[in-house]
Amino acid sequence: MTETLERATSGMFRRIPSVRNMQLGLPAALLLLTVVAIVWNGALYLTRLWAPLWWLALFGDFALTVVAAERIGRCVPPTYRKLYERTLAIGFPVMALVAWQLIVDAGILSPLWFPQPTRIAKALWDVTVNYDRASGTSLLGRPWLIPSRFEHDGWAGVWALFAESHVWATLGRVGAGFVIGAIPGILLGVVMGINRTVRLMLDTTLSAIYVLPKIAIFPLVMLMFADPFGEGPKIAVVALSVFFLMAINTMAGVRDIDPVFLMAGRNYGARGFQLLWHVILPAAMPVIFAGLRLALGTALIVIISVEFLRAKQGVGFMTFYYWEVMNPERMYAGLVVVMVLGVVLAYGLQALQRRLMPWQR
């Protein structure tokens, strides 16, 4: 009886088409999405609505691209998964730049305020290879002249090349301010996370000062230095921005440690500094590095803003200078340099995180 029922049931389910067979295959799905994209853009173009509703057209194209990418992602084998994800990460910005180029070429956006990416790339090349004799600066410091300068003037000549660089000026301010602010911020955050009394005393004060716009207190910081127009105030305002952010994030990371870790450390005999070094800091490290990434981005934003106001060198100064002389291509080139610096610094911090936290690999 049981065997007869099983045979009848299995035969009945074999006649029902599976959900997988009912779905469109990958080539058919991509062909369908391509047809939909052509019909969507063609209808807007033929009705002359593409120009006034270009943002709606781009939104529709973006939605179709997302659907197509997800459909392809389901068929990608695990071996090529990373390649697929990198293609998405790089492909979308490339598509956005192509769309920008086409929209400006079509006259929908003004090339005066939104120059084409090709013009911005040409301007970036110009500011990279050319030396501004009026200000005595260059973007990278002309590193191709290092061998000849070293031969004639030694290390002093090499240093003079780097001293004329906008990028190295900005990186020096960010690096110095980041280190000066992050180390005491982390130390204070650990103490506040461990000691309730210190936390109650300082938490409100830190939260109140943290929300102050750092660019607003920059004039006050300038008055604290003997040379208010030197590098000291610029580095100090970056350090202040990083300090408060790291103190608050580190305190939160230490407070949120699972008590099981502390109990396990004490059971193995860890006390005092040993407990701090082997249990508390490693457990709070993910939150600390998350705070470091935020602090690094904040430091870059603050120094660019400061260079807008009070600097004769730096990527922020270069960007604002080309805005003042109405050279939008080079202004956008300066913004591109800022974005590249942000990406490079973030990847460098991630590499440091992987090295200091090998258990997360």
N, C-alpha and C positions, 0 to 999 in steps of 0.2 A: 504493500500500500504506500509506504513512504517513498520507495524508489520510483513508483509510478508518478507520484505527485512531484518529485524533484525533476523528473524528465519533462513533465508537462510544463512546469514553471520555467525551466531553463530554455525550452523551446519557445515559449511565449516571449521571454525577454530578448532572445536573439533576433526576433522579428522587429523589435523596437530600435530605430536608429539611435546611436549614441549621440550625446551632446557634442562630442568632439567632431563627429562626422557631419553634424548639422552646421557647424561653424564654417565660415569661409576660410579657405586656405590663405597663406600669406600672400602669394602673388595676386590672387583675386581681391583680397582686402586692400592691398596697396593700389591696385588698379582702380578700385571703386573710390578710394580716397582722392586719388589724382583727378578722376573725373569730377568729383564733387568740388574740388578746389578750382578746377578750370571753369565749371559752371558758375560757381560763386563769384570769382573775380570777373568772369566774362559778363555776367549779368550787371554787375556794378559798373563796368566799363561801358557797356552798350547803352545803359540808361544815364550815362554821364554823372553817376553818383560816386565814382571812385575818388575823384579829387576832393569833394567836400566831405566825404565819409571815409577818408583813407584810414583813419584810426579804427573804424569798424571793420574795414577790409582786413587790416593787419590782425585784429583780434580773431577774426574767423580763420585766417591762415594759421595763426598760432595754435588755435584749438585743433585744427586738422593735423598740424604737425605733431602735436602731443599725442593724439590718437594713433597716428602712424608709428611714432616712436615706441609707444607702449605695445603696439601689436608686434613690432619687430623684436622688442625686448623679451616677449614671451617665447620666442623661437631661438634666442641666442643661447648656445651651449655654455656651460659654466667656464669652459676654457677661455672663451672670448668675452666673458662678462666685463672684465676691466677695460678691454678695448672699446666695448660698446659704451660704457659709462664715460670714458674719456672723449669719445667721439661726440656724445651729447654735450659734455661740458665745453668742448671747443667749438662744435658745430653751431650751437645756438648764437654765440656772439658773432660768428662769421655771418650767419644769416641776418642778424640784426644790422650789421654794417652794410651788407648788400642792400637791404631794404632802405636804409638811410641814404645810400648813394642814389638809388633809383628814385626815391621820393624827391630829393633835391634836384636831380637832373630833370625830373618832370615839371619842375617849377612849383610844386606844391608848398615846399618850405623855402624860405629865403636863403640863398647861399651866403648872404652877408652875415647872418646870425647863426646859421647852421651849415658851415662849409662841408663839402663832401669829404668822406674819409680819405679819399686819395689825395686831396689837397692838404689835409691834416698830416698825412704820412710824409708828404713832400716837405711840409714846414718842419716836422720833427727831424727829418734828415738834415735840413738846413741849419737848425739850431744846434745839432749835434756836431757837425763837421766845421761849422764856421765860428770864428772868434769875433766877439763884439768889441770893437776897439773903443767905442764910446764909454762903456762901463768897465772894460778890462776883464770881462768874464766870458765863460763858455759853459756849455751844459755839463760835459763830462771832464773837463780839464785837459783836453787834447792828449790822451794817453799815447797816441802814436808818435808823439815828440819826445817821449821819455828817454829812449836810447841816446838821441843826440844831445838833449839837455844834460843827461847824466855825464856824458863824455866831456862836455864843456864846463858845466857848473857844479857837477857832483850832485849830492843829495839835496842841496839848497835849490838847484834848478828844478829837480823833480818835485819838491815840495811846492815851489812856486806854481807849477802846472796844476797841482791838485787844489791849491788855494784859490784858483780862479774858477773852480767848478761850482755850479749851482747845486748839483746833486750831492756832492760831498759836503757842502755847507749845511744842507738840510739834514743829511744823514748824521753828521756830527752832532748837531743840536738834538736830534731825536734820540740818538744813542746815549749821549751824556745825560740828558734829562730822564730817559727811561731807566737807566741804571740807578741814578741818584734817587729817583722816586720809588722804584719798585722794591729795592732791598729793605729800606726802613718800613715801607708800607706792609710788606709781607711779615716782617718781624712784629710790628705792632698788631697786625691782624691775628697772628698766632697767639700773642699774649691776651688779646681781647676774647678770642675764642675759648681759651683755657680758663681765664680768670673772670668770674662773673662781676666782681667789683669794678675792675678796670673797664669792662664792657659797659656797665651801667653808667660810669662816669663819662665815657668818651663817645658812645654810640650816637647820641643826639647831636653832639657838637660836630662830629664828622659828617653826619647826614646833612646838617644845615650848611656846612661850608662846601660840601661836595656839589650841591646844586648851583652854586654861584658860577656864572659864566667866567671862565678863566681869562677870556679876552678882556672882560670888564675890569678885572683886578690887575691887568698888566701894567697900567700906569702906576699903580701903587707899588708893584714889584720893582719898577724902574727906579723909584725913589730910594729903594733900599740899597742900591749899588753905587759905588763911587763913579763908575762909568755907566750911566743909564742907557747909553746907546751902544754898549758893547754886547758881547755874547752872554754875559752873566744873566741879565733879566730874561732873555729868550730861553735859556736852559732852565732857569728857575721856574718859569711858568709851566713848562712841560713837566718838570719834576713834581710840581704841586698837583697837576692833573692826574699823573700816574699814581702818586702816593695815596690820595684819598680813595681812588678806585680799587687799588690793590688791598688797602687796609680793610675795606668793607667786604670785598670778595673773599679774602683769606679768612676773615672772621666767620663768614657764613660757611666756608668749607670745613673749618675746624669744628664748628658747632654741629654740623650735620654728619659727623663721623658716626658710623654704626657702633653702639656701645659694645657689641660683641668683639670688635677688634681690640678695644681697650682692655676688656676682660681677658682676652687671650694673651695679650702682651703682658699683663700683670701676672697671669698664671705661669708664664715662662720666666718671670723674674725681672721684667723690664720696669725700671723706676726712673723718675726724673728725666735726665737728658736722653737716656736710652729709649724711654717710652716716646719722647718727642721725636727723636731721630728715626727710629725704626717703625713706629706705628702711626703717630699723628701726622707727620709730614707726608709720608707716602699715601696715607688714606685721603688727605686733603689735596693731594697734588693735582687731580683732574680739575677741581674747581679753581685752584690757583692758576693753572695754565689757561683756563677759560678766561679768568680775569686778566691775565697777561695779554691775551689776544685783544680783549677789549681795550686795555690800557695802551697797547701799541697803536691801535687805530685812533684812539683819542689823542695820543701824543702827536701823531702825524697831522691830524686835523688842527690841533692847537698851533703847531709850529707853522703850518701853512697860513693860518689866519694872522699870526704874529708877523710873518714875513710880508703879508699884505700891507700891514700898517707901518712897521718900523724895521726895515732891512734894506740893504743895498746889494744883497746877494742871497741866493736861495731859489728853490723852485717856486715858492709862493711869490717872491718878488718878481721873478721872470714872468709868471702868469699875469700878475696884476699890471706889470709894465706894458706888456703887449695889449692888454685891454685898454690901457690909457692911450696908447698910440693907435688904437683901432686897427689892430692886426689880428683878426679872429682866428686865422689858421694857426698862428704861433701860440695864441692864448689856449686854444684847444690842445695843442701839442704839450703845453705845460700841464694841463689837466691829465693827459695821457701818462705823462711821466709820474705824476702823483699816484695814479692808479697802479702803475707798474711797481712803484716803490712799495705800495701797500701789499700787493700780491707777493713780492719777493720777501719782504719782512715777515709776512704771515707764514710762508713756507719755511723760512729759516727757523721761526719759533716752533713750528710743528716738528721739524727735524730734531731740535733740541728736546722737545717733549718725548719723542720716540726714544731718544738716547737715555733720558733720565727715567723713563717709565717703561723698561723693557717687558714688564709683565703684561702690558696691554697689547703687545704684538700678536 
